[in-house]
Amino acid sequence: MTALLIGTALAVASLCYVLYPLYRTGVSNVPRASTARKNRQSGAVEALRELEFDRETGKISDSDYEPLKARYTEQALVAMRAGGAPVCERCGPRHEAEADFCSKCGAALVR
C-alpha cells in the first residue's frame, strides 16, 4: 500500500513538472514574426512543393505547370518581402530573420 502511495505521488509530481512550462506566463521575450505572415509564406512554399511533386508524378502538364509556378513563386516572394527578410547581395533573400551575415557565403546582409 505504501509503494502505491509513493508511486502515485511521484507520478503526480512528475506530471506537474512536465506541464509547468505550459502554464507559465511570459515564457519568452523574443519577438516573434507575425503568424499571418508565416502562414502566407509557408502556404506559398508548400504550394510550390506540391506543384513540383504533381509535375514530377505526371499529374500536371508542363503547360499548366509554368503559370502556376510563376503565380506561387510571386506569392512566396511577396510574403518574404513583406516580412522584411534580410537579403544577401550574392545569395538573395535569406530566411534567418535575426542574422547579420549570410549563413551560406558569410557576406553582410542588407535589410
N, C-alpha and C positions, 0 to 999 in steps of 0.2 A: 504494500500500500504506500509506503514511504517513497519507494522508487517511482511510482506512478505520479505522485505529487511533485517530486523533484523534476521528473521528465516534463510534466505539464508546465511547470514554472519556467524551465529552460526554453521550452518551445515558445511560450508567450513572450519571454524576454528577447529571444531571437527575432521573432516576428516584429516586435516593437523597434528593434534596432534596424531591421531591414526597411521598414516602412517609414521611419523617421524623416528621411530626406524628402519624401513626397508631401509631407505636411508642414515643412518649414516654409516660411515666407521670406522673400528677399534672398533667395539662394545665390543668385548671380547678379553682379553689377555690370557684366559685359553687355554692351549694346548689341542688340540683335537686329538683323535686317528684317524688313517688312515681310510678314508671312505671305501677303498677297503677291509681292514681287517674286518671292521664291517660288510660289505656286505657278505663276505665269512662266517663269524661266524654266522650271523643271518640267512643266507641261509641254512647252515647245520642244525641249530637248528630247523628252520621251516620245513625242510625236515624230520627231526626226528618226529616232531609233526604230520605231515601229514601221515607218515608211521604208527605211532601208531594209529591214527584215522582210517586209512584204515584197519588195523588189527582188531580193535575192532568192526568195522561195517561189517566185513566179506568180504571185497573187496580183501584181500590178504591172502594167506595161510601162516601157520606158517613156512613151508619150504622155502618160498620166503622171509618171514619177517626177519629171522635171518641173512642172508648175507647182506641184505640191511641195517639193523640196525647197523651191525658191520662197514660197509663202511661209513655210515653217521656219526656215533659216532667218528670214526677216523678222518674224515674231520673236525668235530667240535673241537676236541681236538687239531689238528694241527693248526687251526685258532686261538684258545685261547692261545696256547703256543707261537705262532709267535708274538702275541701282547704283550708278557711279562706280562701276567696276574699274579697277586700275588697268592701264594699258601699257604694255611693253612695246617700245618702238621697233624691236626686232621680231617678237613673237606674237604680237597682237593682244587682244583682251585676255586678262588673267582672272582666275576665279578666286585668288587669295585676296579677300576684302581688306585685310589689315596689313598686308605685306608692303614693304618699301622697295623690295628688289624682286625681280623675276625669279621664280623657282627653276626655270628651265635654263636661262642663259646668264643670270646674275646681274643684268642691267637694271638701272633705276627705273621704277615705274612712274608713269605720268597719270595724274588723277584728272 
